[in-house]
């Protein structure tokens, strides 16, 4: 089965197949095929809700995938809602076997997405009064990036690039392999000219000397300031003077975010948004 890693429904179908294999034998062996039941999604931890729309698609795809009748879903709380312990997000009614087939996938995705959205909301709130964007990164779970990026956005942060295909980002290893900043930028621009692709070019700098080199060469869109001290970051922003967008990166946490934002950078990227977030506790209960 071919799967498009950027198509939500393709990923859901693959995940259902991964979980169910040749059959949900627990349900098949104990629950009558004709049984109709109800369940509710219960919040067991305060946070920000994400994945409600995805859950609806999971139930739809499960029904279609296994040629069963569609379930009736009554949504009470939506993506982005601030939830507390005891809240009911939605109810679902229909084939008991089908509810049980979809249950774990719904929970796995919603718990992970809600955890990321909760952390993104927490981080974003620390700098909401400043003219700076909080950006996510490619530090995501393989084959789960689409869901994690959705959750980041629901939480109030900004999706940066989806993958290697939608931006040219010249990081330290690219620069070193290319032989330096100037050849890396020159080759990147020639590549865009040769291929006709319309992609932004971002280049990582490791110190003020490299910032000066990028300013001399030009022909980029964004300058990343990686692991700069706060003083050097302020100096770099001053040097760049609005000629190019600036992005701060490197060990950004809730403890450092505010101070970095106050240096005047345009964006701050944080891998922690996805790789440090803890899943939110949710449960699907029969009633």
N, C-alpha and C positions, 0 to 999 in steps of 0.2 A: 504494500500500500504506500503510494507516494504521498508525502506530507509536505505542505508549504509551511516553513517555520514562521512565516509572518501572517498566517491565516489562523484566526482564533478557532474556528470550527475544526480545521484539520488537526490542530494540536489537541483539542478536546477529544476527538474521535480516537486519536492515537493513545491518549491517556486512558480512555475507557477500555480499549483493547488490552493495554498493558495490565490493567487491574483485573479484568474479568476473564481474559483468556478464553477457554472453551466453555465457560459458564460459571455463574455465581452459585456454586453447589450448596452453599449454606442456605440460601433463600429457596433454591429449587427443591431442596430436600425437606424443608420445614414449613414453608408458607404456601398455601393454596394458590394456584395460578390465577384463579378468578377473584382473589381477595382484593378489596378496595380499602385503603387506609389513609390516614392523615398524619402529617408530621409538621413540626414547627422548628424554625431555626432560632435557637436561643443564645443570647449574648451572655457570656460568663466572665467577661473582663471589660472594663471601661476602655474606650478607644475611638478610632475613626473607622467607619465601615467602608469596605471596598470589596467588589466582586459580586454584587447583587445581580447586575446585568449578566455577568459571566455565568452565575448559577442558573439563571433562567435558560441560557443557551445550553448548558450541560444537560438539563432535564429534557430539553427539546431534542438534542442530539442523541441522548440515550434512548428516547422513544423511537426516533427514526432509525437509529443504528440497529436496534433489536426488534424492529417492526412491531412495536407495541403502541397502545393508545397514548395520546398526549396526556400529560398531567395538568391539573389546574393549580396555578400558583397565584397566591394573593400577596402582593408585596406591600408591606407596611412601612418599611424604612428603606431609604435609597442610598446609593453610593455617595460618600462624603458626609453622611450624617454622623454626628457625635453620639455614640451609644454608651449605655451604662449596663451594669449587671442586671439581668432580668428582662431586658428588652427582647421582644419578639420581632425578628426581621421580616420573615414571611412565613406563610403556611403553604403546604403543598398537599394535594389530594389526588388519589388515583391508584393505579396498580401498586400494590404493596411490594411486589418483587422489583418493579422498576424503581421505586423510591430507594430501595436497598441497594440496587446496582449503582445508582448515581451518588448515594450519600457520601461516601468517602472522598470522591473526587471534588464534590461541592465543598466539603469542609477543608480539604487540603488547600484548595485554591483560595477560598475566602479567608481562611485563617492567615495564610501567608500574605495575601494582598492587604488585608486589614492591618496586619502588623506593620507593613511598609508604609501604608497611608498614615497610620498613627504616628510613626516616627518622622515622616516627611512633614506632617502638620506641626509637630513639636519643633522641628528644626526651623521650618519656615517662619514660625511665629517669633523666633528670636531676632529676625531681621526684617520683619514685615514693614517697618517704618522707613527702611532704607531703600534707595534705588538700585538694588542689586538682585540678580536672579540666583536661586539655588538650583544647581544642575545635577542630574544623575550621571552615571558613567556606564561603561560596559562591564562593570564588576557585578554580573548577574548570574543567576543559576542557569546552567546550560539547558536549552529547550524550554525555559520558563521566562525568558526575557520579556516577551510581549506582555504577560500578565504583570510582571514587576514594574515595567515602565508605565502601564496603566495605573497601577497603584500609586506610584510616585506622583503622577499628575493629579489623581484624586485627592492626594494629601496636600497639594498646593505647591509642590516644587515643579521644576521644568525638565522635560525630556531633552537631553542633549542630542546625541546621535544614537541611532538604533544599532548600528554596527559599523563594520569596516567599509561599507559600500556607499554611505551617504555623506561622507565628509573625508577630506584628506587631513589627517592629524599626524604631524611629524613629531614623534616623541623622541626621547633621548637616543634610543637604539637606532631609529631611522636616521637621525642626524649623524650618529657615529658611523653607521654602515655606509652612508652616502659620502662620507669624507668631510663633513662639516655643514654648518648652517647654510652658507651660500649655495653649494652644490645641491643640497637637499631642496631648497626653495626653487632653484632654477629648474631642476628636473621635474618637480611637481607642477610647475607652471607649464612646462613644455608638454608634459603628459596630458594636461587638460586641453591644451591647444591641439595636440595630435588626435585625441579621442573625441573632442567636442563635448566633453562632459562639463556640466555647470555645478561645480562643487566648491564649497568654501575650503580655504586652507588655514589650518591652525598649526602653530609651531610651539613646541615646548622649549622654554629657556630655564637654565639652572642657576643663573647668576646674572648680575647686572651687565657684565661684559658681553654675555650672549644677547641680552636685550639690545645693547648698543649695536651688535652685529646685525640683528634682525632689522633694526631701524635703518641701518645703512643699506641693506639689500632691498627691503620692502617687499611688495608683491605677496602679501599674506592678508588674511582677514582678522585673525585672532592670535594674540600672543598669550601663551600660558605661562604663568609664573609658578614654577613648581618648587615647593618646599622653601620658599623665600622667608626670611625673617620679616617681621612686620615693618621694620625700618626700611629694609631693602624693597619690600613690596610698595610702600608709599613712594619711595624714590623711583621705582620702575614706572608706576602710574604717572608720576610727574614727567618723567622722560618721554613716555609714549604720548602724553598730552592729547589723547583723544584721536590720534591718527588711526589706531586700530583698537578693536575690542580687547579687553583684558579678562583673563580668567585665572583665578587663584586655585591651586590644587595642592594636595599633599597633606595627609593626616588631619583632615577637617573633621572636627567633632563638635558637639554642642558646647564644649568648653572654649573652643577657639573661634567658632563661627562668627560671633559678633565683632570681635576685634579685627578679623580679616575683612569683614564687610566694611568696616569703618575706614579702611585704607583707600577706598575709592574705586576698587575693581568693579567691572561690569557684571561678572558672574563668578560663582564659587562652585566648583564641582566636588562632590563628595560621594565616594564609593560606599560610605557607611550607610547611605540611604537604603541600599539594597542588601549589602552583606552583613550589616550589624543589626538590622531590625529583627525583633522577636515576634513570632506569630501570635495573633490575638486568639484567645480561647473562645471558641464557638462550639455549639453542639446541635445536632439534629435529633429531636426527640418525638417519639410517637405520642399522640394524644387523642 
